[in-house]
Amino acid sequence: MVSKYQNVTKLNPKRIEEHTEQLIQKQQHKKGLYRRLTLLSVVFLLLVSSALITLFSQHTSMSAREDTIRLLEKDKRVVLEEEKHLLKEIENYQDDAFIAEIARRDYFLTFPGETRINVPKESDD
């Protein structure tokens, strides 16, 4: 009886070992590739997360500063109005007629020969 595998040549054991070593090297290369990709992904995620945290903190800081600026501008307007009022008072107190009117009203002073009559204010009772 003739074997049907008679015409098949046997592989060289050296060639089989080389092929096996190549497969092992490819698997090791893939492992190394996956490790490098994982490391790069972790580094990338760390960089992106730190950038996002920085942007968020800057945004929070800027909005707080903008609120402070708005409050200070409001206070500035109030102070400027008060300054206008005080300058007007200074101008009035430099006028003799205004001073005479204040003296007559608040201190009950009169001009010579003048008689002051106080009329009580009506209450809402």
Number of C-alpha atoms within 10 A of each C-alpha: 3 5 6 7 8 8 7 7 7 8 8 8 9 9 10 11 11 11 12 12 12 12 12 12 12 12 12 12 12 12 12 12 12 12 12 12 12 12 12 12 12 12 12 12 12 12 12 12 12 12 12 12 12 12 12 12 12 12 12 12 11 12 12 12 12 12 11 12 12 12 12 12 12 12 12 12 12 12 12 12 12 12 12 12 12 12 12 11 11 11 11 13 14 10 10 10 11 13 13 14 14 14 13 14 11 8 9 12 15 14 9 6 5 8 9 10 7 7 6 6 6 6 5 4 3
